[in-house]
Amino acid sequence: MTTKQATSKWELVKSRLEDEGWTVSCEKVWLAEARRAGHIEQATGDTRDEAFSQLCQMTLQDSVDGCP
């Protein structure tokens, strides 16, 4: 006896997008986030180090001479 699994929601969305001509991919990534005084910076990377390195660069852009 074989049981059939129900199609999950993401599979339905992926199929619909592909039917509409989109090329679709989904990957696992690290998300690093920094918050300060209502300001949010987010960066992603294939590794934790990559995500935090990008986050560091983004937060440095918000500082002048090391001052917020």
N, CA, C and O atoms as a GROMACS GRO file, in nm:
protein
  272
    1MET      N    1   0.084  -0.118   0.000
    1MET     CA    2   0.000   0.000   0.000
    1MET      C    3   0.089   0.125   0.000
    1MET      O    4   0.174   0.142   0.088
    2THR      N    5   0.069   0.209  -0.097
    2THR     CA    6   0.148   0.331  -0.110
    2THR      C    7   0.060   0.451  -0.075
    2THR      O    8  -0.052   0.463  -0.124
    3THR      N    9   0.113   0.539   0.010
    3THR     CA   10   0.039   0.660   0.043
    3THR      C   11   0.096   0.776  -0.036
    3THR      O   12   0.218   0.788  -0.053
    4LYS      N   13   0.010   0.861  -0.084
    4LYS     CA   14   0.053   0.978  -0.161
    4LYS      C   15   0.058   1.098  -0.069
    4LYS      O   16  -0.039   1.128   0.001
    5GLN      N   17   0.171   1.168  -0.068
    5GLN     CA   18   0.183   1.288   0.013
    5GLN      C   19   0.114   1.405  -0.055
    5GLN      O   20   0.119   1.419  -0.177
    6ALA      N   21   0.051   1.487   0.025
    6ALA     CA   22  -0.012   1.607  -0.029
    6ALA      C   23   0.096   1.705  -0.073
    6ALA      O   24   0.202   1.714  -0.011
    7THR      N   25   0.069   1.778  -0.179
    7THR     CA   26   0.162   1.880  -0.226
    7THR      C   27   0.164   1.993  -0.125
    7THR      O   28   0.059   2.043  -0.084
    8SER      N   29   0.284   2.033  -0.086
    8SER     CA   30   0.296   2.141   0.012
    8SER      C   31   0.273   2.276  -0.055
    8SER      O   32   0.278   2.287  -0.177
    9LYS      N   33   0.246   2.377   0.027
    9LYS     CA   34   0.216   2.511  -0.024
    9LYS      C   35   0.330   2.567  -0.109
    9LYS      O   36   0.306   2.625  -0.214
   10TRP      N   37   0.456   2.548  -0.063
   10TRP     CA   38   0.569   2.604  -0.138
   10TRP      C   39   0.579   2.540  -0.276
   10TRP      O   40   0.617   2.606  -0.373
   11GLU      N   41   0.546   2.411  -0.285
   11GLU     CA   42   0.552   2.343  -0.414
   11GLU      C   43   0.447   2.398  -0.510
   11GLU      O   44   0.472   2.409  -0.630
   12LEU      N   45   0.330   2.432  -0.458
   12LEU     CA   46   0.226   2.490  -0.541
   12LEU      C   47   0.266   2.628  -0.592
   12LEU      O   48   0.244   2.661  -0.708
   13VAL      N   49   0.325   2.709  -0.504
   13VAL     CA   50   0.370   2.842  -0.544
   13VAL      C   51   0.481   2.832  -0.647
   13VAL      O   52   0.480   2.903  -0.747
   14LYS      N   53   0.578   2.743  -0.622
   14LYS     CA   54   0.689   2.722  -0.716
   14LYS      C   55   0.637   2.681  -0.852
   14LYS      O   56   0.680   2.735  -0.955
   15SER      N   57   0.545   2.588  -0.855
   15SER     CA   58   0.488   2.540  -0.980
   15SER      C   59   0.414   2.652  -1.054
   15SER      O   60   0.428   2.666  -1.176
   16ARG      N   61   0.337   2.732  -0.982
   16ARG     CA   62   0.264   2.843  -1.044
   16ARG      C   63   0.361   2.944  -1.105
   16ARG      O   64   0.341   2.989  -1.218
   17LEU      N   65   0.467   2.979  -1.030
   17LEU     CA   66   0.565   3.075  -1.080
   17LEU      C   67   0.636   3.022  -1.205
   17LEU      O   68   0.656   3.095  -1.301
   18GLU      N   69   0.672   2.894  -1.202
   18GLU     CA   70   0.738   2.834  -1.319
   18GLU      C   71   0.644   2.831  -1.439
   18GLU      O   72   0.686   2.853  -1.552
   19ASP      N   73   0.516   2.803  -1.414
   19ASP     CA   74   0.418   2.805  -1.522
   19ASP      C   75   0.405   2.944  -1.584
   19ASP      O   76   0.372   2.957  -1.701
   20GLU      N   77   0.432   3.047  -1.503
   20GLU     CA   78   0.425   3.186  -1.551
   20GLU      C   79   0.557   3.232  -1.614
   20GLU      O   80   0.570   3.348  -1.652
   21GLY      N   81   0.655   3.141  -1.625
   21GLY     CA   82   0.780   3.172  -1.692
   21GLY      C   83   0.894   3.212  -1.602
   21GLY      O   84   1.002   3.246  -1.652
   22TRP      N   85   0.874   3.209  -1.470
   22TRP     CA   86   0.982   3.244  -1.376
   22TRP      C   87   1.076   3.128  -1.358
   22TRP      O   88   1.034   3.012  -1.362
   23THR      N   89   1.204   3.156  -1.340
   23THR     CA   90   1.301   3.057  -1.297
   23THR      C   91   1.311   3.074  -1.145
   23THR      O   92   1.344   3.183  -1.097
   24VAL      N   93   1.284   2.970  -1.071
   24VAL     CA   94   1.270   2.979  -0.926
   24VAL      C   95   1.376   2.895  -0.856
   24VAL      O   96   1.402   2.781  -0.896
   25SER      N   97   1.436   2.950  -0.752
   25SER     CA   98   1.528   2.872  -0.669
   25SER      C   99   1.512   2.916  -0.524
   25SER      O  100   1.465   3.026  -0.495
   26CYS      N  101   1.551   2.830  -0.435
   26CYS     CA  102   1.542   2.858  -0.293
   26CYS      C  103   1.660   2.790  -0.226
   26CYS      O  104   1.686   2.671  -0.247
   27GLU      N  105   1.733   2.866  -0.144
   27GLU     CA  106   1.851   2.813  -0.077
   27GLU      C  107   1.850   2.851   0.070
   27GLU      O  108   1.792   2.952   0.109
   28LYS      N  109   1.914   2.770   0.148
   28LYS     CA  110   1.932   2.803   0.289
   28LYS      C  111   2.046   2.902   0.301
   28LYS      O  112   2.153   2.883   0.242
   29VAL      N  113   2.025   3.007   0.378
   29VAL     CA  114   2.128   3.108   0.400
   29VAL      C  115   2.124   3.152   0.546
   29VAL      O  116   2.025   3.132   0.616
   30TRP      N  117   2.234   3.213   0.590
   30TRP     CA  118   2.239   3.274   0.722
   30TRP      C  119   2.188   3.417   0.710
   30TRP      O  120   2.218   3.486   0.613
   31LEU      N  121   2.111   3.460   0.808
   31LEU     CA  122   2.063   3.598   0.816
   31LEU      C  123   2.119   3.661   0.942
   31LEU      O  124   2.095   3.613   1.052
   32ALA      N  125   2.194   3.770   0.926
   32ALA     CA  126   2.248   3.845   1.039
   32ALA      C  127   2.173   3.978   1.044
   32ALA      O  128   2.148   4.041   0.940
   33GLU      N  129   2.136   4.021   1.164
   33GLU     CA  130   2.057   4.142   1.179
   33GLU      C  131   2.112   4.227   1.293
   33GLU      O  132   2.150   4.175   1.398
   34ALA      N  133   2.116   4.360   1.271
   34ALA     CA  134   2.158   4.455   1.375
   34ALA      C  135   2.050   4.562   1.386
   34ALA      O  136   2.000   4.612   1.284
   35ARG      N  137   2.014   4.598   1.510
   35ARG     CA  138   1.913   4.700   1.534
   35ARG      C  139   1.969   4.804   1.630
   35ARG      O  140   2.039   4.771   1.726
   36ARG      N  141   1.938   4.931   1.603
   36ARG     CA  142   1.977   5.038   1.694
   36ARG      C  143   1.885   5.157   1.669
   36ARG      O  144   1.872   5.205   1.556
   37ALA      N  145   1.822   5.204   1.776
   37ALA     CA  146   1.739   5.326   1.771
   37ALA      C  147   1.641   5.326   1.653
   37ALA      O  148   1.631   5.425   1.580
   38GLY      N  149   1.572   5.217   1.634
   38GLY     CA  150   1.472   5.209   1.528
   38GLY      C  151   1.528   5.183   1.390
   38GLY      O  152   1.452   5.179   1.293
   39HIS      N  153   1.658   5.166   1.378
   39HIS     CA  154   1.722   5.139   1.249
   39HIS      C  155   1.758   4.991   1.243
   39HIS      O  156   1.807   4.935   1.341
   40ILE      N  157   1.734   4.929   1.130
   40ILE     CA  158   1.760   4.786   1.114
   40ILE      C  159   1.849   4.764   0.992
   40ILE      O  160   1.824   4.818   0.885
   41GLU      N  161   1.952   4.684   1.010
   41GLU     CA  162   2.036   4.639   0.899
   41GLU      C  163   2.029   4.487   0.895
   41GLU      O  164   2.033   4.422   1.000
   42GLN      N  165   2.020   4.430   0.775
   42GLN     CA  166   2.018   4.286   0.759
   42GLN      C  167   2.112   4.247   0.646
   42GLN      O  168   2.126   4.318   0.547
   43ALA      N  169   2.177   4.133   0.663
   43ALA     CA  170   2.267   4.081   0.560
   43ALA      C  171   2.254   3.930   0.558
   43ALA      O  172   2.228   3.867   0.661
   44THR      N  173   2.273   3.872   0.442
   44THR     CA  174   2.268   3.727   0.428
   44THR      C  175   2.400   3.676   0.374
   44THR      O  176   2.478   3.750   0.314
   45GLY      N  177   2.425   3.547   0.396
   45GLY     CA  178   2.545   3.485   0.344
   45GLY      C  179   2.532   3.334   0.346
   45GLY      O  180   2.447   3.279   0.416
   46ASP      N  181   2.616   3.268   0.270
   46ASP     CA  182   2.616   3.122   0.268
   46ASP      C  183   2.670   3.064   0.398
   46ASP      O  184   2.640   2.951   0.435
   47THR      N  185   2.752   3.144   0.469
   47THR     CA  186   2.805   3.102   0.598
   47THR      C  187   2.776   3.212   0.700
   47THR      O  188   2.744   3.325   0.662
   48ARG      N  189   2.787   3.179   0.826
   48ARG     CA  190   2.766   3.278   0.931
   48ARG      C  191   2.870   3.388   0.921
   48ARG      O  192   2.838   3.506   0.936
   49ASP      N  193   2.996   3.351   0.894
   49ASP     CA  194   3.103   3.450   0.879
   49ASP      C  195   3.073   3.548   0.766
   49ASP      O  196   3.094   3.668   0.780
   50GLU      N  197   3.025   3.497   0.654
   50GLU     CA  198   2.994   3.582   0.539
   50GLU      C  199   2.881   3.680   0.572
   50GLU      O  200   2.888   3.798   0.538
   51ALA      N  201   2.778   3.632   0.639
   51ALA     CA  202   2.665   3.718   0.676
   51ALA      C  203   2.710   3.828   0.772
   51ALA      O  204   2.672   3.944   0.755
   52PHE      N  205   2.790   3.792   0.873
   52PHE     CA  206   2.835   3.893   0.968
   52PHE      C  207   2.935   3.989   0.906
   52PHE      O  208   2.939   4.106   0.945
   53SER      N  209   3.015   3.943   0.812
   53SER     CA  210   3.108   4.031   0.743
   53SER      C  211   3.032   4.136   0.664
   53SER      O  212   3.066   4.255   0.667
   54GLN      N  213   2.929   4.094   0.594
   54GLN     CA  214   2.847   4.189   0.519
   54GLN      C  215   2.773   4.284   0.613
   54GLN      O  216   2.760   4.403   0.584
   55LEU      N  217   2.724   4.231   0.725
   55LEU     CA  218   2.655   4.315   0.823
   55LEU      C  219   2.749   4.420   0.880
   55LEU      O  220   2.710   4.535   0.899
   56CYS      N  221   2.872   4.382   0.905
   56CYS     CA  222   2.973   4.476   0.955
   56CYS      C  223   2.991   4.590   0.856
   56CYS      O  224   2.993   4.706   0.896
   57GLN      N  225   3.005   4.559   0.729
   57GLN     CA  226   3.021   4.662   0.627
   57GLN      C  227   2.901   4.755   0.621
   57GLN      O  228   2.916   4.876   0.605
   58MET      N  229   2.782   4.698   0.634
   58MET     CA  230   2.660   4.779   0.628
   58MET      C  231   2.650   4.873   0.748
   58MET      O  232   2.609   4.988   0.734
   59THR      N  233   2.686   4.823   0.866
   59THR     CA  234   2.675   4.908   0.984
   59THR      C  235   2.783   5.014   0.987
   59THR      O  236   2.762   5.122   1.042
   60LEU      N  237   2.900   4.985   0.928
   60LEU     CA  238   3.006   5.086   0.919
   60LEU      C  239   2.962   5.204   0.833
   60LEU      O  240   3.006   5.317   0.856
   61GLN      N  241   2.878   5.179   0.736
   61GLN     CA  242   2.828   5.286   0.650
   61GLN      C  243   2.740   5.384   0.728
   61GLN      O  244   2.724   5.499   0.687
   62ASP      N  245   2.684   5.338   0.840
   62ASP     CA  246   2.598   5.423   0.922
   62ASP      C  247   2.676   5.500   1.027
   62ASP      O  248   2.618   5.579   1.101
   63SER      N  249   2.806   5.481   1.033
   63SER     CA  250   2.889   5.548   1.133
   63SER      C  251   2.987   5.643   1.064
   63SER      O  252   3.035   5.616   0.954
   64VAL      N  253   3.015   5.755   1.130
   64VAL     CA  254   3.114   5.851   1.081
   64VAL      C  255   3.224   5.860   1.185
   64VAL      O  256   3.199   5.896   1.300
   65ASP      N  257   3.344   5.828   1.146
   65ASP     CA  258   3.458   5.828   1.239
   65ASP      C  259   3.430   5.746   1.365
   65ASP      O  260   3.473   5.783   1.474
   66GLY      N  261   3.359   5.635   1.348
   66GLY     CA  262   3.332   5.546   1.460
   66GLY      C  263   3.219   5.592   1.552
   66GLY      O  264   3.195   5.530   1.655
   67CYS      N  265   3.151   5.700   1.516
   67CYS     CA  266   3.043   5.751   1.599
   67CYS      C  267   2.908   5.724   1.529
   67CYS      O  268   2.895   5.743   1.408
   68PRO      N  269   2.810   5.680   1.606
   68PRO     CA  270   2.678   5.655   1.546
   68PRO      C  271   2.611   5.785   1.501
   68PRO      O  272   2.500   5.782   1.448
   0.00000   0.00000   0.00000
